[in-house]
């Protein structure tokens, strides 16, 4: 069997790394099968798997070829003359975002997958569309992890009814890396499961879907990030065909209660029961639920609260938040952005204001500098900050200079995601109607 590394090119093709972008490229026109001979041209297409923009344009030798390659979609295929040319992505106004000079070989056929790496740098994965096909009944598969937020993953490919085992097809596939060659597998329908590396727990499933691999064909599986950060999607790519998006059918949801009582709190979303909170104030772990529209419910000491109609977006993280008083509880759905910081030297942090006795806005401070603000019953935007050791976190009210909460000697790790929860009644003692905690989400 012929094996090639995912990022390898054929001997006659040069892969260039320049600044923030890597491209295999050429100049030319859309390939209609009639333009030029393959003896002095090759073909090129670009797939948009970036996270910064929903659509990007494509420039070849400073000439606009496309204005809006949608996310998870492919450009047209362009026949390009052999030699050196300038390739660039473009913004919505047609201006180049970044460019590189690359050389393409005659007779080549290349797919470039644009994806977002560390520090929000756009990178390119090069796939050879002329890879030799396997025998009938078999399929050749290569896998690349472009979901930096999901972290290292194990890739399990099994028959639909087979239980999850301890031996994945690929193990500990780090973000930004791929399989060292092609895996030879049976063609046809498979169950694809991505899990946190080293785990077989149901709670650590990042994607569970069905994938059909071509008979006597070649395919690439590109793992892509989700809006929540922890779960993942994937793209199935085959030479000269449209992209198949393997969108996650699940989301993650948890319960968080700020009621200053010892009452238990339960919840359901789309028929899925969330982990029970034995007491309040408190919060539970995330549970996987079916994505889609829902009318979430929470039960407080036997009484049911029904939230407004809401959609659990595929791959999203959400908190069902109960706050106020036991006599008049309030209920909200809060979107949780648990994606990693764009910079590998930064952390991300947010504040949840769940103090029922303080109607004023609360501000989270790090070493005395204001970072983000939350109104009562809501979560602040998640904010990127510099990673730091031995610092002081404090929360202040807009109506007084005194700190509502203070924690000294705190470390915020690089690539960490943190939530500061203030729950209950600030006039009560900690553990007896008041909970203040810094949670490391990632």
C-alpha positions as CSV (number, residue, x, y, z in Angstrom):
1,X,0.0,0.0,0.0
2,X,1.2,3.5,-0.8
3,X,1.5,5.6,2.3
4,X,1.9,9.4,2.5
5,X,1.9,11.8,5.4
6,X,-1.1,14.1,5.4
7,X,1.1,17.2,5.0
8,X,3.4,15.7,2.4
9,X,3.3,16.6,-1.3
10,X,4.4,14.6,-4.2
11,X,8.2,14.9,-5.0
12,X,7.6,17.6,-7.7
13,X,5.4,19.8,-5.5
14,X,6.8,22.3,-3.0
15,X,4.9,23.0,0.2
16,X,5.6,26.5,1.4
17,X,5.3,28.0,4.9
18,X,5.3,31.7,4.9
19,X,4.1,33.8,7.8
20,X,0.8,32.6,9.0
21,X,-0.3,30.7,5.8
22,X,0.8,27.6,3.9
23,X,-0.4,27.1,0.4
24,X,0.1,24.8,-2.6
25,X,-0.9,27.0,-5.5
26,X,-1.1,27.9,-9.1
27,X,-2.8,30.5,-11.3
28,X,-5.5,29.9,-13.9
29,X,-9.2,29.4,-14.5
30,X,-12.0,27.1,-13.5
31,X,-11.3,23.5,-14.7
32,X,-14.0,22.5,-17.2
33,X,-12.0,19.7,-18.6
34,X,-11.1,21.6,-21.8
35,X,-8.5,24.1,-20.7
36,X,-4.9,23.3,-21.4
37,X,-3.1,20.0,-21.1
38,X,-2.2,18.3,-17.9
39,X,1.4,18.2,-19.2
40,X,1.8,21.9,-18.2
41,X,-1.0,22.5,-15.7
42,X,-2.4,21.1,-12.4
43,X,-5.6,21.5,-10.5
44,X,-6.3,23.2,-7.2
45,X,-9.3,23.7,-4.9
46,X,-9.6,25.2,-1.4
47,X,-11.9,24.1,1.5
48,X,-12.8,26.6,4.1
49,X,-12.6,25.0,7.6
50,X,-11.5,28.2,9.4
51,X,-13.2,29.6,12.4
52,X,-12.6,33.4,12.0
53,X,-14.9,33.9,9.1
54,X,-18.1,32.2,7.8
55,X,-16.9,32.9,4.2
56,X,-13.6,33.8,2.5
57,X,-12.7,34.8,-1.0
58,X,-9.9,33.4,-3.1
59,X,-7.3,35.4,-5.1
60,X,-5.0,33.8,-7.7
61,X,-2.2,36.1,-8.8
62,X,-4.1,39.1,-7.4
63,X,-7.2,38.3,-9.5
64,X,-10.4,37.5,-7.5
65,X,-11.7,34.1,-8.4
66,X,-14.3,33.7,-5.7
67,X,-15.8,36.1,-3.1
68,X,-17.5,33.7,-0.7
69,X,-16.3,30.2,0.0
70,X,-18.7,29.3,2.8
71,X,-17.4,27.5,5.9
72,X,-17.3,23.7,5.4
73,X,-17.5,24.2,1.7
74,X,-15.2,24.0,-1.3
75,X,-14.2,26.4,-3.9
76,X,-14.4,25.5,-7.6
77,X,-11.6,23.5,-9.0
78,X,-9.0,25.7,-10.9
79,X,-6.7,24.5,-13.6
80,X,-3.4,26.3,-13.0
81,X,-0.2,26.6,-15.1
82,X,2.8,24.9,-13.6
83,X,5.2,27.3,-11.9
84,X,5.2,29.9,-9.1
85,X,2.1,32.0,-8.4
86,X,0.6,34.1,-5.6
87,X,-2.4,32.7,-3.7
88,X,-4.4,34.6,-1.1
89,X,-7.5,34.4,1.0
90,X,-9.7,37.5,0.8
91,X,-12.2,39.3,3.1
92,X,-15.7,40.3,2.1
93,X,-14.5,43.4,0.3
94,X,-12.0,41.4,-1.8
95,X,-8.9,42.6,-0.1
96,X,-6.2,40.0,0.5
97,X,-5.9,38.7,4.1
98,X,-2.7,36.9,3.6
99,X,-0.7,35.6,0.7
100,X,2.1,33.3,-0.3
101,X,4.1,32.3,-3.3
102,X,4.0,28.7,-4.2
103,X,5.0,26.3,-6.9
104,X,2.7,23.8,-8.4
105,X,3.8,20.8,-10.5
106,X,2.4,19.8,-13.9
107,X,-0.1,17.0,-13.7
108,X,-0.9,17.5,-10.0
109,X,-4.3,17.7,-8.3
110,X,-4.4,19.3,-4.9
111,X,-7.0,20.1,-2.2
112,X,-6.0,22.7,0.4
113,X,-7.9,22.7,3.6
114,X,-7.7,26.1,5.4
115,X,-8.0,25.7,9.2
116,X,-7.3,27.8,12.3
117,X,-4.4,27.0,14.5
118,X,-2.8,28.5,17.6
119,X,-2.9,32.2,18.0
120,X,-5.7,32.3,15.3
121,X,-3.2,31.7,12.6
122,X,-4.7,30.3,9.4
123,X,-2.9,27.1,8.3
124,X,-3.2,24.8,5.3
125,X,-3.4,21.1,5.0
126,X,-2.4,19.8,1.6
127,X,-4.1,16.6,0.3
128,X,-3.0,14.8,-2.9
129,X,-6.1,14.0,-4.9
130,X,-4.2,11.5,-7.1
131,X,-3.5,9.0,-4.3
132,X,-3.6,5.4,-5.6
133,X,-6.9,3.7,-4.8
134,X,-7.2,0.4,-2.9
135,X,-8.7,-2.9,-4.0
136,X,-12.5,-3.4,-4.3
137,X,-14.2,-3.6,-0.9
138,X,-11.5,-1.5,0.8
139,X,-11.1,2.2,1.5
140,X,-8.0,4.3,2.3
141,X,-8.6,6.8,5.1
142,X,-6.4,9.6,6.5
143,X,-7.4,11.7,9.5
144,X,-6.4,15.2,10.6
145,X,-7.3,17.0,13.8
146,X,-8.1,20.7,13.0
147,X,-10.1,21.1,16.2
148,X,-7.6,22.8,18.4
149,X,-10.3,23.6,21.0
150,X,-11.2,19.9,21.4
151,X,-7.6,18.9,22.2
152,X,-6.1,15.4,21.7
153,X,-8.6,12.8,20.5
154,X,-9.0,9.1,20.0
155,X,-10.6,8.1,16.7
156,X,-12.8,5.0,16.9
157,X,-14.2,3.5,13.7
158,X,-16.4,0.4,14.2
159,X,-19.5,-1.3,12.9
160,X,-22.7,0.5,14.1
161,X,-23.6,-2.1,16.7
162,X,-20.1,-2.6,18.1
163,X,-19.4,-1.5,21.7
164,X,-16.7,1.1,22.2
165,X,-13.3,-0.7,22.8
166,X,-10.0,0.2,24.2
167,X,-8.2,0.1,20.9
168,X,-9.0,3.1,18.7
169,X,-8.1,3.3,15.0
170,X,-6.0,6.3,15.9
171,X,-5.0,7.2,19.5
172,X,-4.0,10.5,21.0
173,X,-4.3,12.5,17.9
174,X,-3.2,16.0,19.0
175,X,-4.7,19.2,17.6
176,X,-2.8,20.2,14.5
177,X,-1.6,16.7,13.7
178,X,-2.7,13.8,11.5
179,X,-2.2,10.2,10.9
180,X,1.2,9.2,9.6
181,X,-0.2,7.6,6.6
182,X,-3.4,6.0,5.2
183,X,-5.3,3.4,7.2
184,X,-6.8,0.6,5.1
185,X,-10.3,-0.1,6.3
186,X,-13.4,-1.8,5.0
187,X,-15.5,0.3,2.6
188,X,-19.1,1.1,3.5
189,X,-20.9,2.4,6.6
190,X,-19.2,2.8,9.9
191,X,-19.9,4.3,13.3
192,X,-17.4,7.1,13.9
193,X,-16.7,8.1,17.5
194,X,-14.2,10.7,18.7
195,X,-13.3,10.7,22.4
196,X,-11.1,12.6,24.7
197,X,-7.7,10.8,24.4
198,X,-7.3,7.9,26.7
199,X,-11.0,7.7,27.7
200,X,-13.9,5.4,26.8
201,X,-16.4,7.2,29.1
202,X,-19.7,8.2,27.5
203,X,-19.2,11.7,29.0
204,X,-16.0,12.1,27.0
205,X,-17.5,11.5,23.6
206,X,-16.8,14.5,21.4
207,X,-18.6,13.2,18.2
208,X,-20.8,10.2,17.5
209,X,-22.0,9.8,14.0
210,X,-22.2,7.6,10.9
211,X,-19.7,7.8,8.0
212,X,-19.7,6.0,4.7
213,X,-16.3,5.4,3.2
214,X,-16.0,4.9,-0.6
215,X,-15.5,1.4,-2.2
216,X,-12.0,1.2,-3.8
217,X,-11.7,4.9,-2.9
218,X,-9.6,7.4,-0.9
219,X,-11.0,9.7,1.8
220,X,-9.8,12.2,4.3
221,X,-11.5,13.0,7.6
222,X,-10.8,16.5,8.9
223,X,-12.0,17.1,12.5
224,X,-13.3,20.6,13.0
225,X,-14.1,22.7,16.1
226,X,-17.5,23.5,17.6
227,X,-19.0,26.7,19.1
228,X,-18.8,25.3,22.6
229,X,-15.2,24.2,22.3
230,X,-15.3,20.8,23.8
231,X,-17.3,18.8,21.2
232,X,-16.3,18.5,17.6
233,X,-17.6,18.2,14.1
234,X,-15.9,16.6,11.0
235,X,-15.6,16.9,7.3
236,X,-15.3,13.9,5.0
237,X,-13.3,14.8,1.8
238,X,-13.0,12.8,-1.3
239,X,-11.1,13.8,-4.5
240,X,-13.2,15.9,-6.9
241,X,-16.4,15.6,-4.9
242,X,-18.4,17.9,-2.6
243,X,-17.6,18.2,1.1
244,X,-19.7,16.0,3.4
245,X,-20.2,17.8,6.7
246,X,-20.5,15.4,9.7
247,X,-22.3,17.8,12.0
248,X,-22.5,16.9,15.7
249,X,-26.1,15.9,16.7
250,X,-25.4,16.6,20.4
251,X,-24.8,19.5,22.7
252,X,-23.7,19.8,26.3
253,X,-25.9,21.1,29.1
254,X,-25.6,21.5,32.8
255,X,-27.7,22.9,35.7
256,X,-26.5,25.7,37.9
257,X,-28.6,26.9,40.9
258,X,-28.1,30.0,42.9
259,X,-31.1,29.5,45.1
260,X,-30.0,30.1,48.7
261,X,-31.6,27.0,50.0
262,X,-30.8,23.3,50.5
263,X,-33.4,22.3,47.9
264,X,-32.5,19.7,45.2
265,X,-32.7,20.8,41.6
266,X,-33.3,18.6,38.5
267,X,-33.6,19.3,34.8
268,X,-34.5,17.9,31.4
269,X,-33.6,19.0,27.8
270,X,-35.0,17.3,24.7
271,X,-36.0,14.3,26.8
272,X,-32.5,13.9,28.4
273,X,-32.3,14.1,32.2
274,X,-29.5,16.2,33.5
275,X,-27.4,15.2,36.6
276,X,-29.3,16.0,39.8
277,X,-28.1,18.7,42.1
278,X,-28.6,17.4,45.6
279,X,-28.4,20.8,47.1
280,X,-28.3,24.5,46.2
281,X,-26.4,26.7,45.7
282,X,-24.4,24.5,43.4
283,X,-23.7,23.3,39.9
284,X,-23.6,20.0,38.1
285,X,-21.4,18.5,35.3
286,X,-22.2,18.8,31.7
287,X,-24.4,16.1,30.1
288,X,-24.8,15.2,26.4
289,X,-28.2,16.0,25.1
290,X,-29.8,15.9,21.6
291,X,-29.2,19.1,19.7
292,X,-32.2,21.0,18.4
293,X,-35.1,23.1,19.6
294,X,-36.3,22.5,23.1
295,X,-38.4,23.8,26.0
296,X,-36.1,23.1,28.9
297,X,-37.5,22.4,32.4
298,X,-36.0,22.4,35.9
299,X,-37.6,21.0,39.0
300,X,-37.0,22.7,42.3
301,X,-38.2,20.7,45.3
302,X,-41.0,19.1,43.2
303,X,-42.1,22.3,41.5
304,X,-41.4,22.7,37.8
305,X,-40.1,25.7,36.0
306,X,-40.4,25.8,32.2
307,X,-38.0,28.0,30.2
308,X,-38.6,29.8,27.0
309,X,-38.3,27.9,23.7
310,X,-34.6,27.6,23.0
311,X,-32.3,25.8,20.5
312,X,-29.4,23.7,21.6
313,X,-27.0,24.4,18.7
314,X,-25.0,21.3,17.5
315,X,-21.7,21.2,19.5
316,X,-22.7,24.0,21.9
317,X,-22.3,24.3,25.7
318,X,-25.2,25.7,27.8
319,X,-26.0,26.3,31.4
320,X,-29.6,26.1,32.7
321,X,-29.5,28.8,35.4
322,X,-31.9,29.0,38.3
323,X,-31.6,32.0,40.7
324,X,-33.7,34.4,42.8
325,X,-35.5,33.0,45.9
326,X,-37.1,29.7,46.7
327,X,-40.5,31.4,46.7
328,X,-40.0,33.1,43.3
329,X,-37.2,31.3,41.4
330,X,-36.2,32.6,38.0
331,X,-34.8,30.5,35.1
332,X,-32.5,31.3,32.2
333,X,-30.5,29.5,29.6
334,X,-26.9,30.8,29.3
335,X,-24.6,30.1,26.4
336,X,-21.2,28.9,27.5
337,X,-18.2,29.7,25.3
338,X,-15.6,27.1,26.4
339,X,-13.3,27.5,23.5
340,X,-9.6,27.8,24.2
341,X,-7.9,31.3,24.1
342,X,-6.7,32.3,20.7
343,X,-3.2,32.9,22.1
344,X,-1.4,30.0,23.8
345,X,-0.1,32.4,26.4
346,X,-3.5,33.6,27.5
347,X,-6.4,32.4,29.6
348,X,-10.1,33.2,29.3
349,X,-12.4,34.1,32.2
350,X,-16.0,35.1,32.9
351,X,-18.2,36.0,35.9
352,X,-21.7,34.7,36.7
353,X,-23.8,37.0,39.0
354,X,-26.1,34.8,40.9
355,X,-26.5,36.8,44.1
356,X,-30.2,37.3,44.6
357,X,-29.8,40.0,47.2
358,X,-27.6,42.3,45.1
359,X,-29.4,43.9,42.1
360,X,-26.3,46.0,41.2
361,X,-23.9,44.9,38.4
362,X,-20.8,43.1,39.6
363,X,-17.3,43.5,38.1
364,X,-14.5,40.9,38.1
365,X,-11.0,42.3,38.7
366,X,-7.6,40.7,38.4
367,X,-4.9,42.3,40.5
368,X,-7.2,45.3,40.9
369,X,-7.8,45.8,37.1
370,X,-11.4,45.5,35.9
371,X,-11.8,42.6,33.5
372,X,-15.5,42.0,32.9
373,X,-19.0,42.9,34.3
374,X,-22.1,40.8,34.8
375,X,-25.7,42.0,35.6
376,X,-27.8,40.1,38.1
377,X,-28.9,36.7,36.8
378,X,-26.5,36.7,33.9
379,X,-23.1,35.6,32.8
380,X,-20.5,38.2,31.6
381,X,-18.8,37.8,28.2
382,X,-15.8,35.5,28.4
383,X,-12.6,37.7,28.3
384,X,-9.1,36.8,27.3
385,X,-6.4,37.8,29.9
386,X,-2.7,37.1,30.3
387,X,-1.9,33.9,32.1
388,X,-0.7,34.7,35.6
389,X,0.5,33.1,38.8
390,X,-0.2,34.2,42.4
391,X,-2.7,36.9,41.6
392,X,-5.8,38.3,43.4
393,X,-9.3,37.9,41.9
394,X,-11.9,40.2,43.4
395,X,-15.5,41.0,42.6
396,X,-16.8,44.5,43.3
397,X,-20.3,46.0,43.2
398,X,-21.2,49.1,41.3
399,X,-22.7,50.6,44.4
400,X,-19.8,50.1,46.8
401,X,-16.0,50.0,46.8
402,X,-15.9,47.0,49.1
403,X,-15.2,43.6,47.5
404,X,-18.1,41.1,47.4
405,X,-15.6,38.4,46.9
406,X,-11.8,38.1,47.0
407,X,-9.4,35.2,46.3
408,X,-5.6,35.6,46.7
409,X,-2.8,33.4,45.4
410,X,-4.7,32.3,42.4
411,X,-3.1,31.0,39.2
412,X,-4.7,31.4,35.8
413,X,-3.0,28.8,33.5
414,X,-2.1,29.5,29.9
415,X,-4.8,27.9,27.6
416,X,-7.2,27.7,30.6
417,X,-10.9,28.7,30.7
418,X,-12.3,29.8,34.0
419,X,-15.7,30.7,35.4
420,X,-16.2,32.7,38.6
421,X,-19.6,31.8,40.2
422,X,-21.2,33.9,42.9
423,X,-24.3,32.1,44.0
424,X,-27.0,32.6,46.6
425,X,-27.1,35.4,49.2
426,X,-24.0,37.4,50.0
427,X,-25.4,38.2,53.5
428,X,-25.2,34.5,54.4
429,X,-22.2,32.4,55.3
430,X,-20.2,30.4,52.8
431,X,-21.7,26.9,52.5
432,X,-24.9,28.0,54.2
433,X,-26.8,29.8,51.4
434,X,-23.7,31.3,49.7
435,X,-21.3,29.6,47.3
436,X,-18.3,31.4,45.7
437,X,-16.1,29.4,43.5
438,X,-13.6,29.6,40.7
439,X,-14.2,26.7,38.2
440,X,-11.6,25.7,35.7
441,X,-13.7,24.6,32.8
442,X,-10.8,23.6,30.6
